[in-house]
Amino acid sequence: MEKKEGWSMNKKLHFSGDGWGRMKAANGLWDGMKAVQGRGMRLCSMLLLVLSLSQMANAQTTLSLDEAIQTALRKNFSIEIQRNNVAARQLQNTVGVAGGLPTVSATANDQAQVTDIYQKLSTGTVIERNGALGNNLSASVNGTMVLYNGLRIQATKDRLDQLAQQSEQYLSATIQDVVARVMTQYFEVYRQQRFLLTIESSLAVAQQNLEIVEARQLAGLANNADLFQARLDLNALRQQRGNQQSVIILAESELLALINEDSWQPIAITDSIVVDSGLAFGSLWGSLSNNPQVLAADRQVQVQALTEREISAQRMPTLRANAGYNFSNNVSNGGFNLLSRNLGPYAGLNLNVPIYNGGSLKRQEQVASLATRNAQLAREDLLDAQTTAFFQAWERYSNALQLLTYEVDNNVLSKQLLDLMVQKYRLRLATILELKQAQKSFEESGYRLVNLQFEAKSAEIELLRLAGKLQ
């Protein structure tokens, strides 16, 4: 009865009027058009996605470690600034800047004047004239050279030498730091990409697991719980893959920023992590004092000591030699002397002996002495920090190397275990929980292996940087 009543009602609704029937037919046609249009839009979207992914893959720029380092050395702003500082110090490092060369100057003066003259001579003659024109012309060439000032010139020149060498040490330290940062970030990108490969491998297993569960369900051998769990695991790994791809993009962007390249372009890493297991503790420890930052601190101590010498030299007399040529021509159309002209060379010595300056020099010496002491303390503090960083890096390096020997075997075993569990699960000899546990062990082993490789490599880079041997 229910079916019959339902049929009659539908029939009544359908044949109650031609307008309603046409409306339903139009709606059906419209739904069909929307379905076709939806499938067409999805197809176009898929085609566009494939094309965009293909273009991105083709647009990837391959980047080797050596290329990244060379690009950073050419384009890094910090290195360029230090190079300019080196050039400036070299320009200043001359005897002339230190005051050891003579200074020569030329002066000239021409002055016209109108004067009222009244002169009464001893002979009784009176000269009186209003508005007399006159012209005074003088010129001279003067040269001065310091003969002795308590060896202050030599101390200044030595200080300029030390500053020039210190700027080169700062440049070397900046290069070492930039190279270390580029290498570390380069291998960071590699590490994140290896994480993605591990996720992809696990994702392939999850996809295979889902296909197995679906096939069993069709055969009536699996329930919905297994199917839902397989889909949840697959979706979780897809989300994890998406997050990891975002992490890779950020790591690549930071690497490109270090080498001053466009941070939006995708890159393909060509070098893998190769750890040098032959580093010797004694050799690196002996080279710790050759770190460019430590050498620059040594230079700063010497610079402050030379500054003390310069200030102390001010207590000594200063002897200068003066020489030059003078010319003067005075013309007047009134008065006793109508023309006066003098010209000729001159030479002389000037001696300046400091006697008292209110204790200012003594205070300058005390301040310079404190600055030297501070430079020594800063050098010791830097060396202590470098020593601590060296021991920490060596501990990280040796520990990572030791753990790597075990983790390589663990990674191989975890992959074999996962393959075995997949086969057993396919044959219904293992549960889904056992398969998930094997999959989790494989993922964790992959993460640990890459992390240990990165840890050992980053510690190796730090050790070489501290020893001043980073190439």
Secondary structure, DSSP 8 states (H G I E B T S, - for coil): -HHHHHHHHHHHHHSS-HHHHHHHHHHHHHHHHHHHHHHHHHHHHHHHHHHHHHHHHHH-EEE-HHHHHHHHHHH-HHHHHHHHHHHHHHHH-SHHHHT-S-EEEEEEEEEEEEEEEEEE-TTS-EEEEEEEEEEEEEEEEEEEEEEESSSHHHHHHHHHHHHHHHHHHHHHHHHHHHHHHHHHHHHHHHHHHHHHHHHHHHHHHHHHHHHHHHHHHHTT---HHHHHHHHHHHHHHHHHHHHHHHHHHHHHHHHHHHTT--TTS-EEE-------TT--HHHHHHTGGG-HHHHHHHHHHHHHHHHHHHHHHTTS-EEEEEEEEEEEEEEESSSS-SEEEEEEEEEEEEEE-----TTHHHHHHHHHHHHHHHHHHHHHHHHHHHHHHHHHHHHHHHHHHHHHHHHHHHHHHHHHHHHHHHHHHHTT-S-HHHHHHHHHHHHHHHHHHHHHHHHHHHHHHHHHHHTT---
